[in-house]
Amino acid sequence: MKTRSIIYSAIALVLVLASCKDKSVFKISGTLKNPDKVKKVYLLEADSVQISVVDSVAVSSDGKFEFKHAAPYANLYKLRIGTGIYDLIAKNGDDIEFSSDQSDKAHAYEIKGSESSEKIQEFNKLSNVWGEKNRVVADEYQSKVEALGKESDSLVAVYRPMFIANMNGYADAVLKFVNDNKTSLAAFYAMSSLEPMKYEQQMVSYADELKDKNSFTDNPGVQRFINQMMLIKPLSIGHKAPEFTTAGLDGRQVKLSDYKGKYVMLDFWASWCAPCRAENPNVVKAYAAFKDKGFNILGISLDVTKDDWQKAINADKLTWAHASDLQRFDGPTEHLYHIEAIPSNFIIDPQGVIVAKNVTGAALEDFLNKTFNKHI
């Protein structure tokens, strides 16, 4: 009987301690090894708009510090300690233990008491691995440029695919991390690190899951992301392209329905857009290779004067059809297709369905090869 009463007393003590836990704030207990000149630690709160300092505490002589801070919702926070920035995810009721060695130039750290914080740390390690791979390639490229004494197209041809391979590898790793950690807020921050134009389809799918499961409904950043993706969703791959009417170079009306039963790429660009002009030779090459196989292009310019628009068409030898609202990003066609950056494109199949978006360079050529040479 005595043993049983001791067990019950222990359970009761645990329950009492748990009930006494302050759930109106989160707590961070920190330990710094080799703090040196670090006298203060800053707590930063991050959202999709900005990162701001929300609190600061002094570091004791033995390297200890403590924060108690109220979080209106689970969110990403950062500790700024000397030159190091350390990520964590916190919500009210969390009791987090943090430790780091300030002599470590890599700014490694340990964190306990918050599963989401451990996950964001795991993601940061993943990110650092791929960042280091790109740094090695960048350093090697720069040393070759310095040895040569100038930039070289041949060097770019060698090293650009390396960068692209690294970025693709990073994206694959991020998408796996997100898939493995869907219930963690860390997955949201990981997904947010990807290029929206390139990984739109995956982002829309992820937003659908968050919405369906009512995940993180109190986090404004997550909700903004979901709302943005829901606006984009009707214009994502697999959806019908919306009908529009705009003006051609000759002033006559141009409609999407003019291309019914055909493959057409809507190519949003402008004479003043340097990346667009750099991409134009690739589009010219693709059009020359596939126009006789049924590939059409409708260039939609965001210029505001017909003269600049026409000069760029002539200079870049853009021999396909052209149209424009002549209102930059404020034209009705641009609003309809949610154009917020250029170059931007939509490839629409003969049934009027969007089958590809924002494919450029080698990716455009690969897509057209698979589409038009699939029966060969």
N, C-alpha and C positions, 0 to 999 in steps of 0.2 A: 504493500500500500504506500509505503514511504517513497519508493522509487517512482511510482505512478504520480504521486502528488508533486514531486520535484519536476517531472516532465511537464505537468500541467502548468506549474508555476513559471517554467521557462517559456512555454508557449504564450502564456498571458503577458509576460514581460515583453516579448517580441511584439505582440499586438499593441501593447501600450506605447512602446517606442515608435511603432509605425504610425499610430494615431496622433502622436505628438509631432510628427514631421510637418514642417511648415510647407504647405502646398501653395502658398501665395507667392513664393519666390523660387528660384533655383539657386543652388549653392555651388561654388567652385572653390575647392581647397587645393592650393598650388604649392609645389615644392620645386625650387630652383637649385640645381647644383652649380657651383662656380658662378654665382650671380655677378661677381666683379662689380662693375659700376651701375648695374641695374638697380634703380631706386624705386621705380614705379612700374606698375603693370596697367595696361589700358584694355578695357573691354569695348569691343566694337560690335555693332549690330548691322547686319547686311540685309538688304532687300534688293529687288530688281532695279531700283532707281539709284541708290547710293549706299555707301558704307559710312557710318558715323560713330564717333566715340560716345558711349552712353554712361561710362563710369570709369573710375581709376582708383587704385589702392596702392599704398606703400608696401614695399618688400621689407620684411624684417631682417635683422642681422643674420639670421640662420636660413634665409632664403625662402621664407614662408609668406604666402599671401592668401587672401580670401575675398571672394565676391559673394554678395547676396543681391540678386537682381530679379525684379518682376518681369515676366515675359507674357505679353498678352496672348501669345500663341507660340507653338514650337517653331523655332527659326534658327537660321545660321548666325552664329556669333564667331568672333575672332578675338584672340588674345594677342595684343602687340607687346612684345617683351624685347627690349633692345632693338635689334635689327630683324628679329624674327616675327613672323605672323603665323599663328596656330589656329586652325579651324576646329569648331565644335558645334554641335546642334544641341540646343537646350530648350526645356519647357519647365514651367512651374512644377515644383516637387522633385526635380532632379537633384541628386547629390553627387557631384562630379569631382573626381580626383584627377589632378593634372600634375605631371612632372616632366622636367626637361633639364638637359645639361647645356648651360649657356656657352660652354667651350666647344660644342658641336656645331661646326659651320653648316652642316646639312639641316640643322634645326629639327632633328628628330624629337619626338615626344611620346609620352605614354598617357593614356586617358582611360579612366574606369568610371562606371556608374551611369553611363549613357550609351546604349547600344547604337543609337543613331550617330553619336560622336565617333564611336569606333568605326562605323561604316564610312563616315566622311573622311576619316584618317586613311582607311583602306583605299578609298577613291583617290586621295591625294598621292598616295604612294604609286598607284597605277599611273596617274598623270605625270608624276616626276620621272618615271621610267621612260615614257615616250618623249617627254621633254628633253631628257638627256640624250636620247637617240638623235633627235633633231639637232641638238647642240653640237654633237660630234660631226654630223654631216655639214652643218653650217661652218664650223671651224675648219674642216677639211677643204670645203669650197673656198673659203676666204683665203686660206694659205696658198691655194693654187692660183687664185686671182692675183695675189700679191707677188707671187713668183713670176707670173706672166706679165705683170705690170698693167693689166687692163681686164675689163670684163670680156667674156668670150661666149659666143653662142654655143660653141662645142662643149664648154664646161657646163653651161646651163642645161644642155641636152642630156648630160650625164647625171647631174645632181638634182635636177627638178623631179625626175621620176623617183628618186630616193626620198625626197621630201613628201611627195604625194603618197608613196607606199607607207611612210611613217604615219602620216595623217589618217590614212585609211585603216592602218593597224590600230591606231589610237581609237578611232571611231568604233571599230569592231569590239575593242575591249570595253569601251564605255557602254555600248548597247548590251553586252553580256552582263556587265555590272548592274545595269538598270533592270534587266530581266531577272537577275538573281536576287534583287533587293527591292522589289516593287512596293512593298509596304513601308519602306523607309524613306524619310524625307531626303536622305542622302542621294537616293536615285534621282529625285527631281533636280538637285543641283548638278549632278553628273550629266543628265540629259540636257540641261541648259548650257553646258559647255560646248555642245556640238553646233556646227554651222547650220542655221535654220533653213537656208535655201536648199542645201544639199540633203539634209535629213528631215525634211518636212513630213514625209510620209510616216516615218517612225515616230516623230513628235506628235502628229495628229492621233496616231494609234494609242500612244501613251496617254495623251490628254483624254481620249475617250474612256480609257480604263479608270483614270483618276475620277472623272465625272461620274461614271457608272457606280463606282464604289463609294462616292461621297468622301473622298480622301482629302484631308487637310483643308476642310471647308473654311476654317478660321484664318488660314494663312493667305494674305492678300497677294503675295507673289505667285503662289500656286494658282490662285483663282484668276489672276490676270493672264497667266500662261494658258489656262484652260479656255478662257473666253477668246483669247487671240487665236488659238488653234481651231475653235469652233467657227470663227469667222473665215478662216482659211480652208476649212474642211470641204466646203462645196466646190472649191477650186483645186482640190488635190487630185492626184492620179486615181482614175477609176470613175470620176464624176463627169457629168455632161458639161461641156464648155458653154458658158452663157452667151446668148446671142447679143450682138452689138451692131451699131451702125456708126461709121465715121466717114471722114472725107479723104479721097485719094489725092494724089498729086495734081490731077486735072480738075479737082473740085467735085467730081462725081461721087455719089454715095458708094461706100464699100461695106458689105455685110459679111459676117462670118458664114451665113447661109449660102453665100456665093461659092463656098468650098465644100458644100454638102457632097458626100460620096468620095471625098479626096483626103489624102493626108496633107495637113498644112501645119506649119510652124508659125505661131505668132511670136515675132521677134521684137521685143520692146527695147529701144535703144535711143540715142540722141547724138547729134554732131559734137556736142560739148562733153560727151562722156568718154574719157580716155580708155577705160577698160572695154567699152563697147567697140571703140575703133580698133583696139588691139585684137579683139575677138573676130572682127569682120573678115579677115583673111581666112579664118577657119570655116566660117559660114559660107563664104564664096566657094571654097574648095568642096564643102559638103554638097552645096547646091549643084555645082557642076557635075559631081559624081552621081547624084541621085535624081536630078530633075526629070530625066527621061524614064525613070522607073516609077514616077508618080509622086515625087516629093515636091511640095509647094511651100513657098514662104510668103508671109505677109508681114513686111516690116512696119512697125508702128512707132513712129518717132515721137519723142517728148520735147522736140524743139518748139520754139515759139515764133520763129520766122521761117517762111517757106524758102527764102534765099539760102540760109545756112543749111537747112535740111537738104535742099537740092545739091548744093556744093559737095556735101559729105557723101551723098549717094554717088555722084559722078567720080569723086576722088577715090572712093573705095571700091568702085565698079560693082555696085549692088544691083544686079540686073533683074531682080524679082519685083513683085508688086509692093507698093508703099502707100501708107495712109497715116493720118495724124489728126489729133484734136487740137494741136498747136497750143497746149496749155500745161506743158511740163507734167508734173504729177497730179495736177488738178483736173485733168480731162475726164469726161464720163467713162471712157473706156478704161483708163488707168484706175479709176475708183472701182469700177465693176470687177476688175481683175486684181484688185488690191496690190497695185504696183508701188512698192516702197523703195526699191533699189533696182538699178539697171547695170549691166545687161540682165534681162530676164526673159525667159521664153516658155511657151507651152506648145507641145506637139499634140495635135488632135487627129484622131483616126477617122476613117470614112463614116463612122456612125456618130461622130460628134463627141466622142469620149476623150478626155485628157489621158494620154498614155505615157507622157514624159514631161518633166518640168526642169527648167534651168540646167539643161545638158549643154556643155560647151567643150571645145577642143576635141581631144581624143574620145571623150565620152559620147559626144554627138555622133562622131563617125562610127563608133561601136554600135550605138543604138540603131542607126540607119542601116548598117550592115546586117544586123540581126533581123530588122524589119523587112527589108527589101530583098535580101539574099537568102531568106530562110528556106525557100523552096528549091534553091540551087544545089 
